[in-house]
Amino acid sequence: MSKNNAFFKALESLGEENSVETDLLIEKVKSAMLKAAKRAYPHSEDRIRVEIDPKTKKFEMFIVQDIIDDYPIDENEVDIDVARTIDPNAIVGGAILKEIDISKLGRMAALSAKQSIKGDLREINREQMLGKFEQKEHECITAKVSQVEPGRGTVTVVYEGTELYLFRNEQIPGETLEEGQSVKVYITGIIGKNKKPVVKISRTHKDLVKRLFELEVPEIYDGTVEVKSISREAGSRTKIAVWSKDPDVDAVGACIGAKRSRITAIVNELNGEKIDIIPWSEKTEEFIARALAPAEVLKTIVTSEEENTCTVIVPNNQLSLAIGNKGQNAKLAAKLTGFKIDIKPRFDSVTNEEAPEMSPDFVVPVKEKAEGEEEAAEETADTAAAEDTAADTAETETAETAPAAEEEAPEAETEE
């Protein structure tokens, strides 16, 4: 019985370590021991019984033996005289249960049982992992920092008893996380679902900002205010375009909250990241102009609907502000709107002539396409690609447009 006590104690510890209920673990152990016994008794596969009862601390294995009045030919048979030493009421034609000495199963059988249990535990852990996180994919969760690796910078966080890993490239630049700190992370996906699932988490993903707004702004959560698009440079700045389905609800005001309480909570969670809240407009020109906030825009001209390109005219003293530090404002505006933005000053820095686009009679030049070019353009048009290329193009085009802007643009005030 002492051996059985030790067995059940080890079983309980194993269940706790792997977050597996004891009853489920017992079924897996039964299955593993059955496989091991069948290896040791290959001719008795259908005759082996395993009994495990944690209440009575009973752990036994048996072989069902047929009682005969003759010399037994294998372990599946037993002589009547031997049978009556086990059960005085045994009769020929009946059967008895002969206990198997588990210690005599052999090293290979024991190793097989151990490997089988390990495999079952992996499968249980896989199913539990998927059950816990599949419904939370692309959602925001609150986890607690349990460890920060000094060298690589990998942060281990715990969510409902499961350890997740926040790698350095998924951490907000400049942020320092400490053990015991509660932190919100975005689940970007689960890889290896059919083998060993790994939950990927991030604090740099733009949709983390969206989920934070859903948590802090009831009007977004209930659908009254809609998040139309987001562009983000984690740790530095985010632009979010919002729109209200209810004309009586101010989308921007709802996001800011009374005494800036809502936006302040989000900014604090993002380690002080600046956030521009942009009122979305179905008018493309108006939306592009708003996206370049805090810069003032005099005029927006869509030069190509097919290629998503536009030209924006700003006051000369707003040029650096519109472009932003290292092109950041223009880049984020391009990602937010999906347009390649060419930013120009109202007056030429050399000739002081006004930009022709400011004329009321200005007409966008029609671009002549070479034969076959139109078909090629249709084939290569892709919305996702347009967003990526918009950011790069905006940065290079704006840099070429403003050679005279030698000073770095001042940081614009944000809607926080």
C-alpha positions as CSV (number, residue, x, y, z in Angstrom):
1,M,0.0,0.0,0.0
2,S,2.9,2.4,0.7
3,K,4.1,2.0,-2.9
4,N,0.6,2.8,-4.1
5,N,0.5,5.9,-1.9
6,A,3.7,7.1,-3.5
7,F,2.3,6.3,-6.9
8,F,-0.9,8.4,-6.3
9,K,1.1,11.2,-4.8
10,A,3.4,11.3,-7.9
11,L,0.2,11.1,-10.1
12,E,-1.3,14.1,-8.3
13,S,2.0,16.1,-8.6
14,L,2.2,15.3,-12.3
15,G,-1.4,16.5,-12.8
16,E,-0.6,19.8,-11.1
17,E,2.6,20.4,-13.0
18,N,0.8,19.9,-16.3
19,S,-2.5,21.5,-15.3
20,V,-4.3,18.2,-16.0
21,E,-7.2,16.9,-13.9
22,T,-6.4,13.7,-12.0
23,D,-9.3,11.7,-13.4
24,L,-8.1,12.4,-17.0
25,L,-4.5,11.6,-16.1
26,I,-5.6,8.3,-14.6
27,E,-7.3,7.3,-17.8
28,K,-4.1,8.1,-19.7
29,V,-2.0,6.1,-17.2
30,K,-4.4,3.2,-17.6
31,S,-4.0,3.3,-21.3
32,A,-0.2,3.4,-21.1
33,M,0.0,0.6,-18.6
34,L,-2.3,-1.5,-20.7
35,K,0.0,-1.0,-23.7
36,A,3.0,-1.9,-21.6
37,A,1.4,-5.1,-20.3
38,K,0.4,-6.1,-23.8
39,R,4.0,-5.9,-24.8
40,A,5.0,-8.1,-21.9
41,Y,2.1,-10.5,-22.6
42,P,1.6,-10.4,-26.4
43,H,-0.8,-13.4,-26.4
44,S,-3.1,-11.9,-23.8
45,E,-4.0,-8.6,-25.4
46,D,-7.7,-8.9,-24.8
47,R,-7.4,-10.4,-21.3
48,I,-5.5,-7.7,-19.5
49,R,-7.3,-5.5,-17.0
50,V,-6.0,-2.4,-15.2
51,E,-7.7,-1.0,-12.1
52,I,-6.7,2.4,-10.7
53,D,-8.8,3.9,-7.9
54,P,-7.4,7.1,-6.2
55,K,-10.0,6.9,-3.4
56,T,-8.9,3.4,-2.2
57,K,-5.4,3.8,-3.4
58,K,-5.9,0.7,-5.5
59,F,-3.5,0.1,-8.5
60,E,-3.7,-3.4,-9.8
61,M,-3.3,-5.3,-13.1
62,F,-4.7,-8.7,-14.0
63,I,-4.8,-11.3,-16.7
64,V,-8.2,-13.1,-17.2
65,Q,-7.3,-16.9,-17.1
66,D,-9.6,-19.7,-18.3
67,I,-9.8,-22.6,-15.8
68,I,-9.1,-26.0,-17.3
69,D,-8.7,-29.5,-16.0
70,D,-5.4,-30.0,-17.7
71,Y,-1.9,-28.6,-18.0
72,P,-2.1,-25.0,-19.2
73,I,-0.4,-24.2,-22.5
74,D,0.1,-20.4,-21.9
75,E,-0.6,-17.6,-19.4
76,N,-4.2,-17.5,-20.6
77,E,-5.0,-20.8,-18.9
78,V,-4.8,-22.1,-15.4
79,D,-5.2,-25.5,-13.8
80,I,-8.2,-26.0,-11.6
81,D,-6.1,-26.8,-8.6
82,V,-4.1,-23.6,-8.9
83,A,-7.3,-21.6,-9.6
84,R,-8.8,-22.8,-6.3
85,T,-5.8,-21.5,-4.3
86,I,-7.0,-18.1,-5.6
87,D,-10.7,-18.7,-5.5
88,P,-12.0,-21.7,-3.6
89,N,-15.2,-21.5,-5.6
90,A,-13.4,-21.8,-9.0
91,I,-14.8,-24.3,-11.4
92,V,-13.6,-25.8,-14.7
93,G,-14.9,-23.6,-17.6
94,G,-14.9,-20.5,-15.5
95,A,-12.3,-17.8,-15.2
96,I,-10.2,-16.1,-12.6
97,L,-8.2,-12.8,-12.4
98,K,-4.5,-13.4,-11.9
99,E,-2.7,-10.3,-10.6
100,I,0.3,-9.1,-12.6
101,D,3.4,-8.0,-10.7
102,I,3.9,-4.6,-12.2
103,S,7.6,-4.6,-11.1
104,K,8.2,-7.6,-13.3
105,L,6.9,-6.1,-16.5
106,G,10.5,-5.3,-17.5
107,R,12.5,-2.2,-18.2
108,M,11.3,-1.9,-21.8
109,A,7.7,-2.1,-20.8
110,A,8.1,0.5,-18.2
111,L,10.0,2.8,-20.6
112,S,7.2,2.3,-23.2
113,A,4.6,3.3,-20.6
114,K,6.6,6.4,-19.6
115,Q,6.9,7.5,-23.2
116,S,3.2,6.8,-23.8
117,I,2.2,9.0,-20.8
118,K,4.5,11.8,-22.0
119,G,2.9,11.7,-25.4
120,D,-0.5,11.8,-23.9
121,L,0.4,14.7,-21.7
122,R,1.7,16.6,-24.8
123,E,-1.6,16.0,-26.5
124,I,-3.5,17.1,-23.5
125,N,-1.4,20.2,-23.2
126,R,-1.9,20.9,-26.9
127,E,-5.7,20.5,-26.6
128,Q,-5.8,22.7,-23.5
129,M,-3.6,25.4,-25.2
130,L,-5.9,25.5,-28.2
131,G,-9.0,25.4,-26.1
132,K,-7.7,28.4,-24.1
133,F,-6.3,30.6,-26.8
134,E,-8.1,29.7,-30.1
135,Q,-11.1,31.9,-29.2
136,K,-8.7,34.7,-28.1
137,E,-6.7,34.9,-31.4
138,H,-6.5,38.5,-32.6
139,E,-7.7,39.7,-29.2
140,C,-6.1,41.6,-26.3
141,I,-5.4,39.8,-23.0
142,T,-3.9,41.0,-19.7
143,A,-0.9,38.9,-18.5
144,K,1.6,39.2,-15.7
145,V,5.3,39.5,-16.2
146,S,7.1,36.6,-14.5
147,Q,10.6,36.9,-15.9
148,V,12.8,39.3,-18.0
149,E,15.8,37.7,-19.7
150,P,18.7,40.1,-19.2
151,G,20.6,39.3,-22.4
152,R,18.1,38.6,-25.1
153,G,15.5,40.8,-23.6
154,T,12.7,38.2,-24.0
155,V,9.9,38.7,-21.5
156,T,8.0,35.8,-20.1
157,V,4.4,36.6,-19.2
158,V,1.8,34.3,-17.5
159,Y,-1.9,34.1,-18.5
160,E,-4.2,31.7,-16.6
161,G,-1.2,29.5,-15.7
162,T,0.3,29.4,-19.2
163,E,3.6,31.0,-20.0
164,L,3.9,33.1,-23.1
165,Y,6.9,34.8,-24.6
166,L,7.1,38.4,-25.6
167,F,10.2,38.7,-27.8
168,R,12.2,41.9,-28.0
169,N,11.0,42.7,-31.6
170,E,7.4,42.6,-30.3
171,Q,8.1,44.9,-27.4
172,I,7.4,48.7,-27.6
173,P,10.8,50.4,-28.2
174,G,12.1,52.1,-25.1
175,E,9.7,50.3,-22.8
176,T,11.0,48.5,-19.7
177,L,8.9,45.7,-18.3
178,E,9.4,44.5,-14.7
179,E,8.6,41.3,-12.9
180,G,5.1,41.3,-11.4
181,Q,3.8,44.0,-13.7
182,S,0.5,43.5,-15.4
183,V,0.6,44.2,-19.1
184,K,-1.7,44.0,-22.1
185,V,-0.6,42.0,-25.1
186,Y,-2.2,41.2,-28.5
187,I,-2.4,37.6,-29.7
188,T,-1.3,37.8,-33.3
189,G,-1.8,34.1,-33.9
190,I,-1.1,30.5,-33.0
191,I,1.5,28.5,-34.9
192,G,2.0,24.7,-34.9
193,K,-1.6,23.9,-34.0
194,N,-1.3,20.3,-35.1
195,K,1.9,19.7,-33.1
196,K,3.2,21.9,-30.3
197,P,1.1,25.1,-30.4
198,V,3.0,28.4,-29.8
199,V,1.0,31.5,-29.0
200,K,2.5,34.6,-30.6
201,I,2.0,37.8,-28.7
202,S,2.8,41.4,-29.5
203,R,2.8,44.9,-28.0
204,T,3.8,46.6,-31.3
205,H,0.9,45.4,-33.5
206,K,-1.4,48.2,-34.6
207,D,-4.5,46.1,-33.7
208,L,-3.4,46.3,-30.0
209,V,-4.3,50.0,-30.2
210,K,-7.7,49.1,-31.6
211,R,-8.4,46.6,-28.9
212,L,-7.4,49.1,-26.2
213,F,-9.8,51.6,-27.6
214,E,-12.6,48.9,-27.6
215,L,-11.8,48.3,-23.9
216,E,-11.8,52.0,-22.9
217,V,-14.4,53.4,-25.2
218,P,-17.9,51.9,-24.8
219,E,-19.1,53.6,-28.0
220,I,-16.5,51.6,-30.0
221,Y,-17.3,48.4,-28.2
222,D,-21.1,48.6,-28.9
223,G,-20.5,49.7,-32.5
224,T,-21.8,53.3,-32.3
225,V,-18.3,54.5,-33.1
226,E,-16.3,52.6,-35.7
227,V,-12.5,52.4,-36.1
228,K,-12.0,52.9,-39.9
229,S,-8.2,52.5,-40.1
230,I,-5.0,52.6,-38.0
231,S,-1.4,53.3,-38.8
232,R,1.3,52.9,-36.2
233,E,5.0,53.3,-35.4
234,A,5.1,51.5,-32.0
235,G,6.7,53.6,-29.3
236,S,6.4,56.8,-31.2
237,R,3.1,57.7,-32.8
238,T,-0.3,56.2,-33.9
239,K,-3.0,57.6,-36.1
240,I,-6.5,56.2,-35.7
241,A,-9.4,57.2,-37.9
242,V,-12.9,57.0,-36.3
243,W,-16.4,57.6,-37.4
244,S,-19.7,57.8,-35.6
245,K,-22.9,56.1,-36.9
246,D,-24.9,58.3,-34.7
247,P,-24.8,62.0,-35.7
248,D,-25.4,63.0,-32.0
249,V,-22.2,61.2,-30.9
250,D,-18.9,62.9,-31.4
251,A,-16.5,60.1,-32.4
252,V,-13.3,62.0,-31.5
253,G,-14.8,63.2,-28.2
254,A,-15.9,59.7,-27.2
255,C,-12.4,58.5,-27.7
256,I,-10.8,61.2,-25.7
257,G,-13.3,60.9,-22.8
258,A,-14.2,63.2,-20.0
259,K,-11.1,65.1,-18.7
260,R,-9.2,63.0,-21.3
261,S,-9.6,59.9,-19.1
262,R,-10.0,57.4,-21.9
263,I,-7.2,58.5,-24.1
264,T,-4.9,58.9,-21.1
265,A,-5.4,55.3,-20.0
266,I,-4.5,54.1,-23.5
267,V,-1.4,56.3,-23.8
268,N,-0.2,55.1,-20.4
269,E,-0.7,51.5,-21.4
270,L,1.4,52.2,-24.5
271,N,4.2,53.7,-22.5
272,G,3.5,57.3,-23.5
273,E,3.0,56.7,-27.3
274,K,1.4,59.8,-29.0
275,I,-2.0,59.2,-30.6
276,D,-3.7,61.3,-33.2
277,I,-7.4,60.7,-33.4
278,I,-8.6,61.6,-36.9
279,P,-12.3,62.1,-37.8
280,W,-12.9,59.9,-40.8
281,S,-14.6,61.3,-43.9
282,E,-16.1,59.5,-46.9
283,K,-14.7,62.4,-49.0
284,T,-11.2,61.2,-49.9
285,E,-9.7,64.7,-50.2
286,E,-11.0,65.7,-46.8
287,F,-9.8,62.5,-45.1
288,I,-6.3,62.9,-46.5
289,A,-6.1,66.5,-45.3
290,R,-7.3,65.4,-41.8
291,A,-4.8,62.6,-41.8
292,L,-1.9,65.0,-42.0
293,A,-2.9,66.6,-38.7
294,P,-1.6,68.5,-36.9
295,A,-0.4,70.3,-40.1
296,E,-2.7,72.7,-41.9
297,V,-3.7,71.6,-45.5
298,L,-4.7,74.2,-48.1
299,K,-5.7,71.8,-50.9
300,T,-5.8,68.2,-51.7
301,I,-5.9,66.9,-55.3
302,V,-6.4,63.2,-56.1
303,T,-4.2,62.7,-59.1
304,S,-5.1,59.0,-59.7
305,E,-7.9,57.0,-58.2
306,E,-6.5,53.9,-59.8
307,E,-3.0,54.2,-58.4
308,N,-4.2,55.9,-55.2
309,T,-2.0,59.0,-55.6
310,C,-2.6,62.5,-54.5
311,T,-0.9,65.9,-54.2
312,V,-1.3,68.0,-51.0
313,I,-0.6,71.7,-50.8
314,V,0.4,73.2,-47.4
315,P,1.6,76.6,-46.2
316,N,5.3,77.0,-46.5
317,N,5.6,77.2,-42.7
318,Q,3.7,74.0,-42.3
319,L,5.8,71.9,-44.7
320,S,8.1,70.4,-42.1
321,L,5.2,69.8,-39.8
322,A,3.2,68.0,-42.5
323,I,6.2,65.8,-43.4
324,G,7.1,65.1,-39.7
325,N,10.3,64.1,-38.1
326,K,12.1,61.7,-40.5
327,G,8.9,61.7,-42.7
328,Q,6.9,60.1,-39.9
329,N,3.7,62.2,-40.2
330,A,3.5,61.7,-44.0
331,K,4.3,58.0,-43.7
332,L,1.6,57.4,-41.1
333,A,-1.0,59.5,-43.1
334,A,-0.2,57.5,-46.2
335,K,-0.7,54.2,-44.3
336,L,-3.9,55.5,-42.7
337,T,-5.5,56.6,-46.0
338,G,-3.9,54.1,-48.4
339,F,-2.8,56.9,-50.7
340,K,0.7,57.9,-51.9
341,I,0.9,61.5,-50.7
342,D,3.1,64.1,-52.5
343,I,3.3,67.1,-50.2
344,K,4.2,70.5,-51.7
345,P,4.6,74.0,-50.3
346,R,2.2,76.7,-51.6
347,F,5.1,78.9,-52.8
348,D,8.2,77.7,-54.5
349,S,11.2,78.3,-52.3
350,V,13.4,79.6,-55.1
351,T,11.0,81.4,-57.6
352,N,8.3,82.2,-54.9
353,E,5.7,81.2,-57.5
354,E,2.5,79.8,-56.3
355,A,1.9,76.1,-56.9
356,P,-0.2,75.6,-60.0
357,E,-2.5,73.2,-58.1
358,M,-3.8,76.3,-56.1
359,S,-5.4,77.7,-59.2
360,P,-9.2,77.3,-59.4
361,D,-8.7,76.3,-63.1
362,F,-6.2,73.6,-62.4
363,V,-6.9,70.3,-64.1
364,V,-5.1,67.1,-63.2
365,P,-3.1,66.1,-66.3
366,V,-4.2,63.0,-68.0
367,K,-1.5,60.4,-68.0
368,E,-1.2,58.6,-71.3
369,K,-0.7,54.9,-70.9
370,A,1.3,52.8,-73.3
371,E,-0.3,49.9,-75.0
372,G,-0.9,47.0,-72.6
373,E,0.0,49.2,-69.6
374,E,-3.6,49.5,-68.4
375,E,-4.0,45.7,-68.3
376,A,-0.7,45.3,-66.4
377,A,-1.8,47.9,-63.9
378,E,-5.1,46.1,-63.2
379,E,-3.2,42.8,-62.6
380,T,-0.8,44.4,-60.1
381,A,-3.3,46.5,-58.2
382,D,-3.5,45.1,-54.7
383,T,-4.9,46.9,-51.7
384,A,-2.5,45.5,-49.1
385,A,0.5,46.2,-51.3
386,A,-0.8,49.7,-51.9
387,E,-0.7,50.4,-48.1
388,D,2.9,49.2,-47.8
389,T,4.2,51.0,-50.8
390,A,2.3,54.2,-49.8
391,A,4.4,54.5,-46.7
392,D,7.7,54.2,-48.5
393,T,6.7,56.4,-51.4
394,A,5.3,59.1,-49.1
395,E,8.6,59.3,-47.2
396,T,10.8,59.6,-50.4
397,E,8.5,61.9,-52.3
398,T,8.1,64.3,-49.4
399,A,11.8,64.4,-48.8
400,E,12.4,65.3,-52.5
401,T,9.7,68.0,-52.4
402,A,11.1,69.9,-49.5
403,P,14.9,70.3,-49.9
404,A,14.7,73.6,-48.2
405,A,13.3,72.2,-45.0
406,E,16.7,71.8,-43.3
407,E,15.4,71.9,-39.7
408,E,13.7,68.9,-38.2
409,A,10.0,69.3,-37.9
410,P,8.7,70.1,-34.4
411,E,6.6,67.5,-32.7
412,A,3.0,68.1,-33.4
413,E,0.5,68.2,-30.6
414,T,-1.7,65.2,-30.6
415,E,-5.2,64.2,-29.7
416,E,-4.5,62.4,-26.5
